[in-house]
Amino acid sequence: MSDDPKDNGQNATSHRAVNVTDLTPNDGVLKGKKTDIQTPELWDFPMNYPMSIIGHEGEHESLLNEVKLILGSQFPDFDLASIDVKPSKTGRFHSARVNLYLTEAEQVNRLYAALDSAKTVRMVV
């Protein structure tokens, strides 16, 4: 701090200790790819799994077609007519809402990997 009474500590250089967090990834924290289930013990298979697949702006029809291709190839018994597509409040985005029946973790991993590589998919909730 400055000894100048007019300074009021505003121009003072602080020499406080700073705690720095190590951001180096720990070994074994992430298992597999980013689309893989990281905590399989929290999943209770078989299960119904509702999800919303949100598309990029202006991709309404292509989103629906791509979602149908992905779900049709991975879930042959899934009723593609049950996909509910809704616009966002502003109408800029659309989401495809589905309810899937999952029996194992590998199904989830394959599904998220396919959705992650889909060009029309912005995010999955």
MOPAC internal coordinates of N, CA, C and O (Angstrom, degrees):
PM7 1SCF
backbone

  N    0.0000 0     0.00 0     0.00 0    0    0    0
  C    1.4381 1     0.00 0     0.00 0    1    0    0
  C    1.5153 1   110.02 1     0.00 0    2    1    0
  O    1.2310 1   121.67 1   -26.19 1    3    2    1
  N    1.2663 1   114.40 1   153.81 1    3    2    1
  C    1.4540 1   121.14 1  -179.66 1    5    3    2
  C    1.5165 1   109.90 1   -81.26 1    6    5    3
  O    1.2310 1   121.10 1   -31.60 1    7    6    5
  N    1.3424 1   115.51 1   148.40 1    7    6    5
  C    1.4617 1   120.22 1   175.92 1    9    7    6
  C    1.5183 1   110.74 1   -86.71 1   10    9    7
  O    1.2310 1   119.06 1   177.22 1   11   10    9
  N    1.3157 1   119.39 1    -2.78 1   11   10    9
  C    1.4558 1   123.82 1  -178.58 1   13   11   10
  C    1.5269 1   109.01 1   -74.46 1   14   13   11
  O    1.2310 1   119.07 1   -59.41 1   15   14   13
  N    1.3573 1   119.38 1   120.59 1   15   14   13
  C    1.4603 1   121.74 1  -178.09 1   17   15   14
  C    1.5281 1   112.63 1   -65.37 1   18   17   15
  O    1.2310 1   119.36 1   158.76 1   19   18   17
  N    1.3544 1   118.82 1   -21.24 1   19   18   17
  C    1.4668 1   121.14 1  -179.82 1   21   19   18
  C    1.5326 1   111.46 1   -82.68 1   22   21   19
  O    1.2310 1   119.44 1   167.91 1   23   22   21
  N    1.3117 1   118.68 1   -12.09 1   23   22   21
  C    1.4533 1   123.91 1  -173.19 1   25   23   22
  C    1.5365 1   112.32 1   -70.63 1   26   25   23
  O    1.2310 1   119.13 1   144.75 1   27   26   25
  N    1.3188 1   119.26 1   -35.25 1   27   26   25
  C    1.4640 1   125.40 1  -178.45 1   29   27   26
  C    1.5352 1   113.01 1    55.40 1   30   29   27
  O    1.2310 1   120.01 1  -160.27 1   31   30   29
  N    1.3123 1   117.58 1    19.73 1   31   30   29
  C    1.4606 1   122.31 1   176.62 1   33   31   30
  C    1.5226 1   113.64 1    78.80 1   34   33   31
  O    1.2310 1   119.44 1  -177.79 1   35   34   33
  N    1.3386 1   118.68 1     2.21 1   35   34   33
  C    1.4544 1   120.61 1  -177.08 1   37   35   34
  C    1.5215 1   112.30 1   -74.42 1   38   37   35
  O    1.2310 1   119.32 1   147.74 1   39   38   37
  N    1.3096 1   118.89 1   -32.26 1   39   38   37
  C    1.4548 1   121.39 1  -178.98 1   41   39   38
  C    1.5261 1   112.13 1  -100.23 1   42   41   39
  O    1.2310 1   120.91 1  -172.88 1   43   42   41
  N    1.2874 1   115.87 1     7.12 1   43   42   41
  C    1.4653 1   119.68 1  -177.51 1   45   43   42
  C    1.5238 1   110.47 1   -74.27 1   46   45   43
  O    1.2310 1   121.26 1   -35.86 1   47   46   45
  N    1.3069 1   115.19 1   144.14 1   47   46   45
  C    1.4464 1   121.56 1   175.63 1   49   47   46
  C    1.5145 1   107.43 1   -91.51 1   50   49   47
  O    1.2310 1   120.46 1   -56.08 1   51   50   49
  N    1.3084 1   116.74 1   123.92 1   51   50   49
  C    1.4551 1   121.79 1  -178.25 1   53   51   50
  C    1.5174 1   109.93 1   -88.29 1   54   53   51
  O    1.2310 1   121.03 1   -41.11 1   55   54   53
  N    1.3011 1   115.63 1   138.89 1   55   54   53
  C    1.4645 1   121.16 1   178.43 1   57   55   54
  C    1.5153 1   109.77 1  -120.71 1   58   57   55
  O    1.2310 1   120.68 1  -141.11 1   59   58   57
  N    1.3403 1   116.31 1    38.89 1   59   58   57
  C    1.4545 1   120.05 1   179.62 1   61   59   58
  C    1.5253 1   110.41 1   -73.51 1   62   61   59
  O    1.2310 1   120.75 1   -29.18 1   63   62   61
  N    1.3131 1   116.18 1   150.82 1   63   62   61
  C    1.4606 1   120.88 1   177.01 1   65   63   62
  C    1.5231 1   108.79 1   -74.18 1   66   65   63
  O    1.2310 1   120.90 1   -40.26 1   67   66   65
  N    1.2976 1   115.89 1   139.74 1   67   66   65
  C    1.4604 1   121.44 1   179.54 1   69   67   66
  C    1.5194 1   108.34 1  -116.15 1   70   69   67
  O    1.2310 1   120.98 1   -49.81 1   71   70   69
  N    1.3269 1   115.74 1   130.19 1   71   70   69
  C    1.4579 1   120.23 1   175.83 1   73   71   70
  C    1.5211 1   108.17 1   -85.19 1   74   73   71
  O    1.2310 1   120.46 1   -53.61 1   75   74   73
  N    1.3073 1   116.73 1   126.39 1   75   74   73
  C    1.4532 1   121.63 1  -179.61 1   77   75   74
  C    1.5209 1   108.09 1  -109.46 1   78   77   75
  O    1.2310 1   120.87 1   -49.90 1   79   78   77
  N    1.3307 1   115.94 1   130.10 1   79   78   77
  C    1.4508 1   121.27 1   178.72 1   81   79   78
  C    1.5223 1   108.61 1   -89.48 1   82   81   79
  O    1.2310 1   121.09 1   -47.23 1   83   82   81
  N    1.2923 1   115.52 1   132.77 1   83   82   81
  C    1.4574 1   120.54 1   177.90 1   85   83   82
  C    1.5256 1   108.43 1   -74.51 1   86   85   83
  O    1.2310 1   119.82 1   -61.26 1   87   86   85
  N    1.3321 1   117.94 1   118.74 1   87   86   85
  C    1.4493 1   122.51 1  -178.46 1   89   87   86
  C    1.5193 1   113.12 1   -97.60 1   90   89   87
  O    1.2310 1   120.57 1  -166.62 1   91   90   89
  N    1.3143 1   116.51 1    13.38 1   91   90   89
  C    1.4547 1   120.86 1   177.62 1   93   91   90
  C    1.5190 1   108.91 1   -70.18 1   94   93   91
  O    1.2310 1   119.67 1   -50.80 1   95   94   93
  N    1.3487 1   118.23 1   129.20 1   95   94   93
  C    1.4676 1   119.08 1  -179.44 1   97   95   94
  C    1.5254 1   111.40 1   -63.56 1   98   97   95
  O    1.2310 1   121.29 1   -39.63 1   99   98   97
  N    1.3100 1   115.15 1   140.37 1   99   98   97
  C    1.4591 1   120.93 1   178.30 1  101   99   98
  C    1.5169 1   109.60 1   -81.24 1  102  101   99
  O    1.2310 1   120.55 1   -34.52 1  103  102  101
  N    1.3147 1   116.55 1   145.48 1  103  102  101
  C    1.4532 1   120.94 1   176.84 1  105  103  102
  C    1.5277 1   109.71 1   -63.96 1  106  105  103
  O    1.2310 1   120.79 1   -47.70 1  107  106  105
  N    1.3354 1   116.09 1   132.30 1  107  106  105
  C    1.4501 1   119.90 1   174.94 1  109  107  106
  C    1.5130 1   115.37 1    83.80 1  110  109  107
  O    1.2310 1   118.78 1   177.18 1  111  110  109
  N    1.3326 1   119.92 1    -2.82 1  111  110  109
  C    1.4547 1   120.26 1  -178.93 1  113  111  110
  C    1.5176 1   110.03 1   -70.59 1  114  113  111
  O    1.2310 1   120.15 1   130.30 1  115  114  113
  N    1.3190 1   117.32 1   -49.70 1  115  114  113
  C    1.4545 1   120.86 1   176.12 1  117  115  114
  C    1.5180 1   108.26 1   -98.75 1  118  117  115
  O    1.2310 1   121.62 1   -54.40 1  119  118  117
  N    1.3267 1   114.51 1   125.60 1  119  118  117
  C    1.4612 1   119.53 1  -179.88 1  121  119  118
  C    1.5169 1   108.01 1  -108.73 1  122  121  119
  O    1.2310 1   119.76 1   -54.22 1  123  122  121
  N    1.2899 1   118.05 1   125.78 1  123  122  121
  C    1.4445 1   120.82 1   176.30 1  125  123  122
  C    1.5217 1   112.94 1    77.69 1  126  125  123
  O    1.2310 1   121.08 1    24.05 1  127  126  125
  N    1.3302 1   115.54 1  -155.95 1  127  126  125
  C    1.4545 1   122.01 1  -178.12 1  129  127  126
  C    1.5211 1   110.25 1   -80.77 1  130  129  127
  O    1.2310 1   120.84 1   -12.45 1  131  130  129
  N    1.3399 1   115.99 1   167.55 1  131  130  129
  C    1.4657 1   119.76 1  -178.80 1  133  131  130
  C    1.5187 1   112.31 1   -65.39 1  134  133  131
  O    1.2310 1   119.79 1   160.64 1  135  134  133
  N    1.3343 1   118.00 1   -19.36 1  135  134  133
  C    1.4559 1   121.06 1   179.13 1  137  135  134
  C    1.5280 1   112.80 1   -91.45 1  138  137  135
  O    1.2310 1   119.63 1   178.25 1  139  138  137
  N    1.3219 1   118.31 1    -1.75 1  139  138  137
  C    1.4607 1   121.54 1  -179.78 1  141  139  138
  C    1.5254 1   111.19 1   -81.05 1  142  141  139
  O    1.2310 1   121.02 1   -29.88 1  143  142  141
  N    1.3249 1   115.65 1   150.12 1  143  142  141
  C    1.4609 1   121.31 1   174.21 1  145  143  142
  C    1.5247 1   108.17 1   -63.45 1  146  145  143
  O    1.2310 1   120.23 1   -53.07 1  147  146  145
  N    1.3129 1   117.16 1   126.93 1  147  146  145
  C    1.4624 1   120.93 1  -178.07 1  149  147  146
  C    1.5274 1   112.32 1   -91.30 1  150  149  147
  O    1.2310 1   119.99 1   155.74 1  151  150  149
  N    1.3315 1   117.63 1   -24.26 1  151  150  149
  C    1.4662 1   121.20 1  -179.98 1  153  151  150
  C    1.5334 1   109.19 1  -131.17 1  154  153  151
  O    1.2310 1   119.87 1  -105.53 1  155  154  153
  N    1.3307 1   117.86 1    74.47 1  155  154  153
  C    1.4697 1   120.68 1  -176.38 1  157  155  154
  C    1.5258 1   113.38 1   -61.19 1  158  157  155
  O    1.2310 1   119.90 1   156.04 1  159  158  157
  N    1.3200 1   117.80 1   -23.96 1  159  158  157
  C    1.4633 1   120.42 1  -179.28 1  161  159  158
  C    1.5331 1   112.08 1   -66.66 1  162  161  159
  O    1.2310 1   119.65 1   163.25 1  163  162  161
  N    1.3319 1   118.28 1   -16.75 1  163  162  161
  C    1.4593 1   121.46 1   178.71 1  165  163  162
  C    1.5307 1   112.73 1   -86.82 1  166  165  163
  O    1.2310 1   120.18 1   171.70 1  167  166  165
  N    1.3040 1   117.25 1    -8.30 1  167  166  165
  C    1.4611 1   121.85 1  -179.70 1  169  167  166
  C    1.5223 1   108.91 1   -95.54 1  170  169  167
  O    1.2310 1   120.48 1   -40.16 1  171  170  169
  N    1.3246 1   116.69 1   139.84 1  171  170  169
  C    1.4578 1   122.01 1  -178.77 1  173  171  170
  C    1.5278 1   108.68 1  -118.91 1  174  173  171
  O    1.2310 1   120.91 1   -85.89 1  175  174  173
  N    1.3412 1   115.86 1    94.11 1  175  174  173
  C    1.4570 1   121.45 1  -178.05 1  177  175  174
  C    1.5108 1   109.94 1   -90.58 1  178  177  175
  O    1.2310 1   119.83 1   -31.08 1  179  178  177
  N    1.3416 1   117.93 1   148.92 1  179  178  177
  C    1.4624 1   129.63 1    -8.06 1  181  179  178
  C    1.5260 1   110.23 1   -72.22 1  182  181  179
  O    1.2310 1   121.46 1   -21.01 1  183  182  181
  N    1.3446 1   114.80 1   158.99 1  183  182  181
  C    1.4611 1   119.08 1  -176.44 1  185  183  182
  C    1.5241 1   111.67 1  -157.77 1  186  185  183
  O    1.2310 1   121.13 1   -25.47 1  187  186  185
  N    1.3268 1   115.44 1   154.53 1  187  186  185
  C    1.4551 1   121.27 1   169.12 1  189  187  186
  C    1.5129 1   106.61 1   -85.05 1  190  189  187
  O    1.2310 1   120.39 1   -42.78 1  191  190  189
  N    1.3178 1   116.85 1   137.22 1  191  190  189
  C    1.4511 1   121.13 1  -173.14 1  193  191  190
  C    1.5323 1   109.88 1  -133.34 1  194  193  191
  O    1.2310 1   119.84 1   -82.71 1  195  194  193
  N    1.3343 1   117.91 1    97.29 1  195  194  193
  C    1.4612 1   119.89 1   176.73 1  197  195  194
  C    1.5249 1   110.58 1   -77.64 1  198  197  195
  O    1.2310 1   120.43 1   -38.65 1  199  198  197
  N    1.3168 1   116.78 1   141.35 1  199  198  197
  C    1.4649 1   119.68 1   178.19 1  201  199  198
  C    1.5193 1   109.80 1  -149.88 1  202  201  199
  O    1.2310 1   121.47 1   -27.46 1  203  202  201
  N    1.3413 1   114.80 1   152.54 1  203  202  201
  C    1.4567 1   122.22 1   173.52 1  205  203  202
  C    1.5188 1   107.74 1  -115.57 1  206  205  203
  O    1.2310 1   121.23 1   -51.66 1  207  206  205
  N    1.3163 1   115.26 1   128.34 1  207  206  205
  C    1.4587 1   121.74 1   179.64 1  209  207  206
  C    1.5185 1   106.49 1  -108.89 1  210  209  207
  O    1.2310 1   120.47 1   -69.81 1  211  210  209
  N    1.3163 1   116.71 1   110.19 1  211  210  209
  C    1.4611 1   121.98 1  -173.58 1  213  211  210
  C    1.5210 1   109.34 1   -96.20 1  214  213  211
  O    1.2310 1   121.27 1   -50.31 1  215  214  213
  N    1.3246 1   115.17 1   129.69 1  215  214  213
  C    1.4561 1   121.48 1  -176.73 1  217  215  214
  C    1.5143 1   112.38 1   -95.08 1  218  217  215
  O    1.2310 1   121.13 1   -13.97 1  219  218  217
  N    1.3153 1   115.44 1   166.03 1  219  218  217
  C    1.4564 1   122.03 1   175.17 1  221  219  218
  C    1.5179 1   109.46 1   -69.29 1  222  221  219
  O    1.2310 1   120.58 1   -20.63 1  223  222  221
  N    1.2916 1   116.50 1   159.37 1  223  222  221
  C    1.4600 1   122.84 1  -179.23 1  225  223  222
  C    1.5330 1   110.46 1   -56.59 1  226  225  223
  O    1.2310 1   121.04 1   -47.89 1  227  226  225
  N    1.3363 1   115.62 1   132.11 1  227  226  225
  C    1.4595 1   120.87 1   177.21 1  229  227  226
  C    1.5100 1   115.31 1    75.61 1  230  229  227
  O    1.2310 1   119.61 1  -165.84 1  231  230  229
  N    1.3263 1   118.34 1    14.16 1  231  230  229
  C    1.4729 1   121.51 1  -175.93 1  233  231  230
  C    1.5256 1   112.08 1  -110.57 1  234  233  231
  O    1.2310 1   119.83 1  -144.95 1  235  234  233
  N    1.3339 1   117.93 1    35.05 1  235  234  233
  C    1.4637 1   121.07 1  -174.44 1  237  235  234
  C    1.5295 1   112.79 1   -57.66 1  238  237  235
  O    1.2310 1   119.75 1   120.63 1  239  238  237
  N    1.3110 1   118.07 1   -59.37 1  239  238  237
  C    1.4685 1   121.16 1  -176.79 1  241  239  238
  C    1.5211 1   112.44 1   -68.11 1  242  241  239
  O    1.2310 1   120.24 1   136.76 1  243  242  241
  N    1.3350 1   117.15 1   -43.24 1  243  242  241
  C    1.4659 1   118.58 1  -179.61 1  245  243  242
  C    1.5279 1   111.57 1   -67.05 1  246  245  243
  O    1.2310 1   120.35 1   147.74 1  247  246  245
  N    1.3423 1   116.94 1   -32.26 1  247  246  245
  C    1.4737 1   119.62 1   176.64 1  249  247  246
  C    1.5234 1   109.48 1   -62.73 1  250  249  247
  O    1.2310 1   120.55 1   131.44 1  251  250  249
  N    1.3088 1   116.55 1   -48.56 1  251  250  249
  C    1.4634 1   120.12 1  -179.18 1  253  251  250
  C    1.5287 1   111.08 1   -60.58 1  254  253  251
  O    1.2310 1   120.04 1   136.37 1  255  254  253
  N    1.3165 1   117.53 1   -43.63 1  255  254  253
  C    1.4643 1   120.71 1   179.24 1  257  255  254
  C    1.5245 1   111.81 1   -63.43 1  258  257  255
  O    1.2310 1   120.22 1   136.08 1  259  258  257
  N    1.3306 1   117.18 1   -43.92 1  259  258  257
  C    1.4724 1   120.06 1  -178.49 1  261  259  258
  C    1.5249 1   111.22 1   -68.19 1  262  261  259
  O    1.2310 1   120.16 1   140.33 1  263  262  261
  N    1.3254 1   117.31 1   -39.67 1  263  262  261
  C    1.4659 1   120.62 1   177.87 1  265  263  262
  C    1.5306 1   109.92 1   -63.85 1  266  265  263
  O    1.2310 1   120.19 1   138.59 1  267  266  265
  N    1.3234 1   117.25 1   -41.41 1  267  266  265
  C    1.4696 1   120.35 1   177.47 1  269  267  266
  C    1.5317 1   111.39 1   -61.46 1  270  269  267
  O    1.2310 1   120.21 1   138.13 1  271  270  269
  N    1.3320 1   117.21 1   -41.87 1  271  270  269
  C    1.4595 1   120.56 1   178.41 1  273  271  270
  C    1.5304 1   111.38 1   -61.97 1  274  273  271
  O    1.2310 1   120.73 1   133.90 1  275  274  273
  N    1.3372 1   116.21 1   -46.10 1  275  274  273
  C    1.4684 1   120.44 1  -178.21 1  277  275  274
  C    1.5205 1   110.88 1   -65.60 1  278  277  275
  O    1.2310 1   120.56 1   129.11 1  279  278  277
  N    1.3359 1   116.53 1   -50.89 1  279  278  277
  C    1.4674 1   119.73 1  -177.18 1  281  279  278
  C    1.5243 1   111.60 1   -67.92 1  282  281  279
  O    1.2310 1   120.40 1   142.01 1  283  282  281
  N    1.3304 1   116.84 1   -37.99 1  283  282  281
  C    1.4645 1   120.14 1   179.05 1  285  283  282
  C    1.5152 1   112.63 1   -63.83 1  286  285  283
  O    1.2310 1   120.47 1   144.49 1  287  286  285
  N    1.3382 1   116.70 1   -35.51 1  287  286  285
  C    1.4714 1   119.56 1  -179.88 1  289  287  286
  C    1.5208 1   112.22 1   -78.24 1  290  289  287
  O    1.2310 1   120.04 1   148.56 1  291  290  289
  N    1.3196 1   117.53 1   -31.44 1  291  290  289
  C    1.4648 1   119.72 1  -176.22 1  293  291  290
  C    1.5298 1   113.87 1   -95.53 1  294  293  291
  O    1.2310 1   120.60 1   155.80 1  295  294  293
  N    1.3256 1   116.45 1   -24.20 1  295  294  293
  C    1.4616 1   121.24 1  -178.70 1  297  295  294
  C    1.5301 1   108.51 1  -131.03 1  298  297  295
  O    1.2310 1   119.86 1   -99.78 1  299  298  297
  N    1.3494 1   117.87 1    80.22 1  299  298  297
  C    1.4665 1   121.03 1  -174.34 1  301  299  298
  C    1.5321 1   113.85 1   -58.72 1  302  301  299
  O    1.2310 1   119.81 1   152.19 1  303  302  301
  N    1.3232 1   117.96 1   -27.81 1  303  302  301
  C    1.4694 1   121.22 1  -178.99 1  305  303  302
  C    1.5244 1   112.92 1   -87.79 1  306  305  303
  O    1.2310 1   119.68 1   176.73 1  307  306  305
  N    1.3290 1   118.21 1    -3.27 1  307  306  305
  C    1.4649 1   121.58 1  -177.92 1  309  307  306
  C    1.5324 1   109.67 1   -72.13 1  310  309  307
  O    1.2310 1   120.71 1   -45.36 1  311  310  309
  N    1.3240 1   116.25 1   134.64 1  311  310  309
  C    1.4620 1   122.36 1   178.59 1  313  311  310
  C    1.5326 1   108.94 1   -81.09 1  314  313  311
  O    1.2310 1   120.47 1   -77.36 1  315  314  313
  N    1.3330 1   116.71 1   102.64 1  315  314  313
  C    1.4652 1   121.02 1  -177.65 1  317  315  314
  C    1.5207 1   112.57 1   -62.69 1  318  317  315
  O    1.2310 1   120.16 1   156.60 1  319  318  317
  N    1.3350 1   117.30 1   -23.40 1  319  318  317
  C    1.4656 1   120.86 1   178.22 1  321  319  318
  C    1.5323 1   111.59 1   -70.78 1  322  321  319
  O    1.2310 1   120.15 1   165.48 1  323  322  321
  N    1.3286 1   117.31 1   -14.52 1  323  322  321
  C    1.4689 1   120.39 1  -179.01 1  325  323  322
  C    1.5310 1   112.64 1   -83.30 1  326  325  323
  O    1.2310 1   119.76 1   176.12 1  327  326  325
  N    1.3211 1   118.07 1    -3.88 1  327  326  325
  C    1.4744 1   120.81 1   178.49 1  329  327  326
  C    1.5195 1   108.54 1   -68.10 1  330  329  327
  O    1.2310 1   121.00 1   -55.87 1  331  330  329
  N    1.3201 1   115.69 1   124.13 1  331  330  329
  C    1.4635 1   121.76 1  -178.25 1  333  331  330
  C    1.5273 1   108.31 1  -105.13 1  334  333  331
  O    1.2310 1   120.10 1   -66.52 1  335  334  333
  N    1.3241 1   117.42 1   113.48 1  335  334  333
  C    1.4622 1   121.73 1  -179.33 1  337  335  334
  C    1.5212 1   108.73 1  -102.98 1  338  337  335
  O    1.2310 1   121.16 1   -54.42 1  339  338  337
  N    1.3316 1   115.38 1   125.58 1  339  338  337
  C    1.4646 1   120.72 1  -178.77 1  341  339  338
  C    1.5232 1   110.22 1  -131.18 1  342  341  339
  O    1.2310 1   120.59 1   -34.63 1  343  342  341
  N    1.3407 1   116.48 1   145.37 1  343  342  341
  C    1.4633 1   119.85 1   175.20 1  345  343  342
  C    1.5283 1   110.66 1   -79.56 1  346  345  343
  O    1.2310 1   120.53 1   -22.74 1  347  346  345
  N    1.3287 1   116.60 1   157.26 1  347  346  345
  C    1.4569 1   120.94 1   173.26 1  349  347  346
  C    1.5245 1   108.52 1   -71.51 1  350  349  347
  O    1.2310 1   119.82 1    -6.94 1  351  350  349
  N    1.3204 1   117.96 1   173.06 1  351  350  349
  C    1.4696 1   121.74 1   179.50 1  353  351  350
  C    1.5202 1   112.07 1   -57.28 1  354  353  351
  O    1.2310 1   120.57 1   143.79 1  355  354  353
  N    1.3176 1   116.51 1   -36.21 1  355  354  353
  C    1.4682 1   120.28 1  -179.09 1  357  355  354
  C    1.5234 1   112.14 1   -87.59 1  358  357  355
  O    1.2310 1   119.97 1   167.01 1  359  358  357
  N    1.3356 1   117.66 1   -12.99 1  359  358  357
  C    1.4496 1   121.82 1  -179.11 1  361  359  358
  C    1.5192 1   114.10 1    82.27 1  362  361  359
  O    1.2310 1   119.96 1  -178.33 1  363  362  361
  N    1.3257 1   117.67 1     1.67 1  363  362  361
  C    1.4715 1   121.09 1  -178.19 1  365  363  362
  C    1.5264 1   111.93 1   -75.98 1  366  365  363
  O    1.2310 1   120.20 1   148.12 1  367  366  365
  N    1.3093 1   117.23 1   -31.88 1  367  366  365
  C    1.4615 1   122.00 1  -175.91 1  369  367  366
  C    1.5210 1   109.71 1  -123.88 1  370  369  367
  O    1.2310 1   120.68 1   -19.90 1  371  370  369
  N    1.3119 1   116.30 1   160.10 1  371  370  369
  C    1.4565 1   122.33 1   173.83 1  373  371  370
  C    1.5228 1   108.68 1  -127.93 1  374  373  371
  O    1.2310 1   121.34 1   -29.26 1  375  374  373
  N    1.3311 1   115.04 1   150.74 1  375  374  373
  C    1.4593 1   118.87 1   175.83 1  377  375  374
  C    1.5173 1   108.89 1  -126.68 1  378  377  375
  O    1.2310 1   121.33 1   -38.58 1  379  378  377
  N    1.3081 1   115.06 1   141.42 1  379  378  377
  C    1.4599 1   122.40 1   175.09 1  381  379  378
  C    1.5239 1   106.42 1  -101.46 1  382  381  379
  O    1.2310 1   121.09 1   -62.37 1  383  382  381
  N    1.3156 1   115.53 1   117.63 1  383  382  381
  C    1.4691 1   120.30 1  -178.50 1  385  383  382
  C    1.5218 1   109.14 1  -103.44 1  386  385  383
  O    1.2310 1   121.80 1   -49.28 1  387  386  385
  N    1.3285 1   114.16 1   130.72 1  387  386  385
  C    1.4658 1   120.18 1  -178.54 1  389  387  386
  C    1.5203 1   109.34 1  -137.38 1  390  389  387
  O    1.2310 1   121.33 1   -20.11 1  391  390  389
  N    1.3236 1   115.06 1   159.89 1  391  390  389
  C    1.4584 1   121.25 1   173.32 1  393  391  390
  C    1.5252 1   106.43 1  -127.73 1  394  393  391
  O    1.2310 1   120.99 1   -68.95 1  395  394  393
  N    1.3248 1   115.71 1   111.05 1  395  394  393
  C    1.4601 1   121.75 1  -175.43 1  397  395  394
  C    1.5192 1   110.76 1  -102.73 1  398  397  395
  O    1.2310 1   120.69 1   -27.64 1  399  398  397
  N    1.3150 1   116.28 1   152.36 1  399  398  397
  C    1.4585 1   122.03 1   173.12 1  401  399  398
  C    1.5253 1   107.10 1  -105.45 1  402  401  399
  O    1.2310 1   120.91 1   -68.20 1  403  402  401
  N    1.3228 1   115.86 1   111.80 1  403  402  401
  C    1.4662 1   121.86 1  -176.10 1  405  403  402
  C    1.5195 1   110.41 1  -105.88 1  406  405  403
  O    1.2310 1   121.17 1   -39.99 1  407  406  405
  N    1.3170 1   115.37 1   140.01 1  407  406  405
  C    1.4659 1   119.77 1  -178.38 1  409  407  406
  C    1.5287 1   113.80 1  -114.74 1  410  409  407
  O    1.2310 1   120.22 1   163.07 1  411  410  409
  N    1.3490 1   117.18 1   -16.93 1  411  410  409
  C    1.4682 1   119.27 1  -178.57 1  413  411  410
  C    1.5318 1   110.71 1  -155.68 1  414  413  411
  O    1.2310 1   120.60 1   -20.45 1  415  414  413
  N    1.3170 1   116.45 1   159.55 1  415  414  413
  C    1.4609 1   122.93 1  -177.47 1  417  415  414
  C    1.5220 1   112.39 1   -62.88 1  418  417  415
  O    1.2310 1   120.16 1   145.65 1  419  418  417
  N    1.3281 1   117.30 1   -34.35 1  419  418  417
  C    1.4674 1   119.88 1  -178.44 1  421  419  418
  C    1.5257 1   111.94 1   -63.31 1  422  421  419
  O    1.2310 1   120.17 1   149.54 1  423  422  421
  N    1.3343 1   117.27 1   -30.46 1  423  422  421
  C    1.4724 1   120.49 1   174.94 1  425  423  422
  C    1.5297 1   110.34 1   -61.54 1  426  425  423
  O    1.2310 1   120.85 1   136.39 1  427  426  425
  N    1.3047 1   115.98 1   -43.61 1  427  426  425
  C    1.4707 1   121.38 1  -179.47 1  429  427  426
  C    1.5236 1   109.63 1   -64.36 1  430  429  427
  O    1.2310 1   120.38 1   135.18 1  431  430  429
  N    1.3276 1   116.87 1   -44.82 1  431  430  429
  C    1.4633 1   121.06 1  -179.97 1  433  431  430
  C    1.5283 1   111.57 1   -60.65 1  434  433  431
  O    1.2310 1   120.40 1   134.60 1  435  434  433
  N    1.3325 1   116.84 1   -45.40 1  435  434  433
  C    1.4662 1   120.74 1   178.74 1  437  435  434
  C    1.5235 1   111.55 1   -64.42 1  438  437  435
  O    1.2310 1   120.58 1   138.06 1  439  438  437
  N    1.3380 1   116.49 1   -41.94 1  439  438  437
  C    1.4640 1   121.20 1  -179.25 1  441  439  438
  C    1.5222 1   111.01 1   -62.47 1  442  441  439
  O    1.2310 1   120.29 1   130.34 1  443  442  441
  N    1.3338 1   117.05 1   -49.66 1  443  442  441
  C    1.4603 1   120.00 1  -178.83 1  445  443  442
  C    1.5269 1   112.08 1   -66.87 1  446  445  443
  O    1.2310 1   119.85 1   146.80 1  447  446  445
  N    1.3137 1   117.90 1   -33.20 1  447  446  445
  C    1.4662 1   120.13 1   176.64 1  449  447  446
  C    1.5276 1   110.23 1   -65.62 1  450  449  447
  O    1.2310 1   120.36 1   137.56 1  451  450  449
  N    1.3324 1   116.91 1   -42.44 1  451  450  449
  C    1.4630 1   120.46 1   178.85 1  453  451  450
  C    1.5234 1   110.95 1   -66.00 1  454  453  451
  O    1.2310 1   119.98 1   137.59 1  455  454  453
  N    1.3320 1   117.65 1   -42.41 1  455  454  453
  C    1.4703 1   120.80 1   179.62 1  457  455  454
  C    1.5254 1   111.17 1   -68.34 1  458  457  455
  O    1.2310 1   120.40 1   146.60 1  459  458  457
  N    1.3194 1   116.85 1   -33.40 1  459  458  457
  C    1.4634 1   120.95 1   178.69 1  461  459  458
  C    1.5253 1   111.00 1   -66.24 1  462  461  459
  O    1.2310 1   120.28 1   146.54 1  463  462  461
  N    1.3174 1   117.07 1   -33.46 1  463  462  461
  C    1.4642 1   119.79 1  -178.73 1  465  463  462
  C    1.5318 1   112.58 1   -90.14 1  466  465  463
  O    1.2310 1   120.03 1   174.64 1  467  466  465
  N    1.3253 1   117.55 1    -5.36 1  467  466  465
  C    1.4684 1   121.15 1  -179.92 1  469  467  466
  C    1.5280 1   110.25 1   -71.14 1  470  469  467
  O    1.2310 1   120.62 1   -47.15 1  471  470  469
  N    1.3258 1   116.43 1   132.85 1  471  470  469
  C    1.4713 1   121.37 1  -175.83 1  473  471  470
  C    1.5223 1   113.07 1   -71.14 1  474  473  471
  O    1.2310 1   119.80 1   152.02 1  475  474  473
  N    1.3185 1   117.99 1   -27.98 1  475  474  473
  C    1.4699 1   120.32 1  -176.22 1  477  475  474
  C    1.5209 1   113.63 1   -90.32 1  478  477  475
  O    1.2310 1   119.85 1   169.10 1  479  478  477
  N    1.3342 1   117.88 1   -10.90 1  479  478  477
  C    1.4638 1   121.71 1  -175.23 1  481  479  478
  C    1.5292 1   110.39 1   -88.76 1  482  481  479
  O    1.2310 1   121.48 1   -54.72 1  483  482  481
  N    1.3308 1   114.78 1   125.28 1  483  482  481
  C    1.4643 1   121.63 1   177.94 1  485  483  482
  C    1.5330 1   110.04 1   -89.60 1  486  485  483
  O    1.2310 1   120.57 1   132.23 1  487  486  485
  N    1.3380 1   116.52 1   -47.77 1  487  486  485
  C    1.4628 1   120.55 1   178.44 1  489  487  486
  C    1.5161 1   110.12 1  -160.01 1  490  489  487
  O    1.2310 1   121.10 1   -16.38 1  491  490  489
  N    1.3283 1   115.50 1   163.62 1  491  490  489
  C    1.4636 1   121.82 1   178.75 1  493  491  490
  C    1.5205 1   107.66 1  -124.86 1  494  493  491
  O    1.2310 1   121.58 1   -48.57 1  495  494  493
  N    1.3375 1   114.59 1   131.43 1  495  494  493
  C    1.4699 1   120.20 1  -179.84 1  497  495  494
  C    1.5033 1   108.71 1  -122.46 1  498  497  495
  O    1.2310 1   120.10 1   180.00 1  499  498  497

